[in-house]
């Protein structure tokens, strides 16, 4: 009897070791394929680059070194430059704030319409989810370039582009939060004849509002960076000023350094403030 048991344990051990070897083999093959694809992609990118990667690698830090050196030489002008570009930084923050607010409101509606058990039209859940996928998949810069071509440069194309992408990104997160909501309050409101909007406003929103605000504050940080980047393509704000400052070249890098410092300080402040309130909202602070 014990021999049978020993044989059974031995067979189980052999099967387990075979399974481990098989998984190791698959992992090794996947790693080889990954490395091959990475090497092929790098080779293609290097061949299409304006200059060779390896030839330009030693010059990688030339621009930062020159910028920092010039900023130290003209450090006395730093406060004045930062004050000069402060309105552009405020414009960048305003673009991000408005985009986050409008995008979050759209995301709330779309997330409720795409959540099973809460959707107003259950048959259209797939449609709303695919709409969120599309909004999330299209980069802000692509939308902004199209809108700038149609509407001209300025903050409005940037706000529309960031709002569109924010609605898709937050809509996905909000939908996942909605799925964890307790449906008992919703069912109770439905039993007394409440409309869909009343069920959502009174039965769901109070449960998920802290997580909504937490995700929205996190998205605000991302949108400040996106707004600055879109300035490089003509969407206004601090990014547009940075593009001009860099294009001046040697002799005016002190202005670019001031913009970098201003942008860094602003993002750090927003990150710290939003992190504090996010922690308060989720009850960890």
Secondary structure, DSSP 4 states (H G I P E B T S, - for coil): -HHHHHHHHHHHHHHHHHHHHHHHHHHHHHHHHHHHHHHHHHHHHHHHSSS-HHHHHTTTTHHHHHHHHHHHHTGGGHHHHHHHHHHHHHHHHHHHHHHHHHHHHHHHHHHHHTSTTT-SSGGGHHHHHHHHHHHHHS-HHHHHHHHHHHH-SSHHHHHHHHHHHHHHHHHHHHHHHHTTS-SHHHHHHHHTT--HHHHIIIIIHHHHHHHHHHHHHHHHHHHHHHHHHHGGGT--SHHHHHHHHHHH-TT-HHHHHHHHHHHHHHHHHHHHHHHHHHHHHTT--
